Amino acid sequence: MKKYLLLAILLFSHRLIAEPYAFITNQLDNSVSVIDTETKKVIKTITVTGKPVGVAVNNKKQQVYISTPNGGGFSILDGRTLENMGQVKVGGASLGIAVDNAGRRVFVADWYENTVSIFDADTQQIIKTLKVGNSPSGMMVSSDDRWLYVANRVDNTISQIDLVKLKVRNTTKVGTHPFGLSVDRQGLRIYSANVESNDISVLENSHLKRLATIKVGGRPYATALALKDSLLFVTNQDDETVSVIDTATLKVISVIEVGEKPEGISTHPDDRHVYVANWLDNNVSVIDAKTLSVVNTIETGEGSRAFGLFILD
Amino acid sequence: MKKISLFVSLVLVLFSAMTMAHGPVRGKMTASVTIDVPALDVWDVISNYGDMSWHPAISNTTVDNGNNKGSVRVLTLASGGTITEELKKHDSGKMSYKYKIIDMSAAQTIQHAGQETMVPVLPVDNYQATLTVKEKAGKSVVTWVATYYRGYLNNEPPVELNEAAADAAVTAVLTDGLSSLLQKFEANGDASAVTIKIKR
């Protein structure tokens, strides 16, 4: 009897106690490294062709979406078996990718078509394709699934899309070449990393009014919030650093050395550890938001980019 | 149902394989050469950021702040034109420095997609590179890693600004530099000793 109990525990424990997995796109290797965030080790490398860049995690369906700019669409990974389930074709060059919190709709930005396509997560059929600004890149959904924010890189704007009416409600100017975005949990503030102007724009949600512009390092790429939205972490591609902004004072309080060409950044569901993909160093730095220091470096594949929310809860 | 969606995915996979490669993606070029002298000897030649006289394609270099971070150098090319670069990092202990291009003069102006388009002397965008010497079994291994995008960031680039043009130009810069550096120590060394690896 005891023996069976042990067996049962062993069989079920895998998913029950397994820590969340981080999915790191390796653009130059055409693969995705899966990191077990408990052991801090890569447990599997999944082949994904088409120069994988963007990542979105569907916690409800336990699926991961990988955008492939050279494959004209996105691949779907099974978050449990870690198998590549196949590809969905979109069009030109898919880059930014996001999913709503209910796990029902997938949003894919097309860099050349200047569109955001909305897919049904169950059927993988297009619900609607919306025209946005030029070269849409980063996207983020508000936690109530009411709004989708899109960075229109070449237009230097952020668009707010109404996810009930499925149309653009408002568009506003930010810094030069916005790329990665973050939205706080209450949906009150939107942050954009502006690659060419080396700063962060802070917007409020109701009228997209600009609250502040904060100087950071060279060519900031993407952002992530941690510790109950009190800190914003920013990858600076050209400086091998991550800037840390206190969201109460809107001041940079720390600059942390990471690897070369830090790009994708995402916060662990523990709200404390921040994962950074270093494109040129082929690894991931793990930052402890409480101590503001790098606590782990994990080898991944060549050209680690991981643009988007890449840790599956 | 499952069978149908599997079939659909298969069709999609096949279909997507046929679509043309799209979009500017950052390329990474790694050039290296092994020179049969101690690393310090080679570092002595290349460590000064304001002196590019070891590179045959560069006829003159001016610099505003030596080997300090942020120092700007202007390279005048033997073929005419200038490249302006900024020093990102200089580490004598690791025998390595990193810099990026911040400005370039135009090699020519072409008509493309109904617009005048500038072709810079090095047809790349957002170029950054690191030059490093490491000692290995008494020899120097010099590595020059450059990352860059093609010169044209929109879809359908002209041939002057596509990936092939960028790769060819960067290959020439790194190969000429490293083979010339090799020849300073080994008179019979040539470009075939330089290995080039491109990933994109």
Boltz contact constraints between the chains, C-beta under 6 A:
constraints:
  - contact:
      token1: [A, 28]
      token2: [B, 199]
      max_distance: 6.0
  - contact:
      token1: [A, 51]
      token2: [B, 25]
      max_distance: 6.0
  - contact:
      token1: [A, 69]
      token2: [B, 23]
      max_distance: 6.0
  - contact:
      token1: [A, 70]
      token2: [B, 21]
      max_distance: 6.0
  - contact:
      token1: [A, 70]
      token2: [B, 22]
      max_distance: 6.0
  - contact:
      token1: [A, 71]
      token2: [B, 16]
      max_distance: 6.0
  - contact:
      token1: [A, 72]
      token2: [B, 16]
      max_distance: 6.0
  - contact:
      token1: [A, 72]
      token2: [B, 19]
      max_distance: 6.0
  - contact:
      token1: [A, 73]
      token2: [B, 16]
      max_distance: 6.0
  - contact:
      token1: [A, 86]
      token2: [B, 9]
      max_distance: 6.0
  - contact:
      token1: [A, 87]
      token2: [B, 12]
      max_distance: 6.0
  - contact:
      token1: [A, 87]
      token2: [B, 13]
      max_distance: 6.0
  - contact:
      token1: [A, 87]
      token2: [B, 16]
      max_distance: 6.0
  - contact:
      token1: [A, 89]
      token2: [B, 12]
      max_distance: 6.0
  - contact:
      token1: [A, 89]
      token2: [B, 15]
      max_distance: 6.0
  - contact:
      token1: [A, 89]
      token2: [B, 16]
      max_distance: 6.0
  - contact:
      token1: [A, 93]
      token2: [B, 22]
      max_distance: 6.0
  - contact:
      token1: [A, 93]
      token2: [B, 23]
      max_distance: 6.0
  - contact:
      token1: [A, 112]
      token2: [B, 155]
      max_distance: 6.0
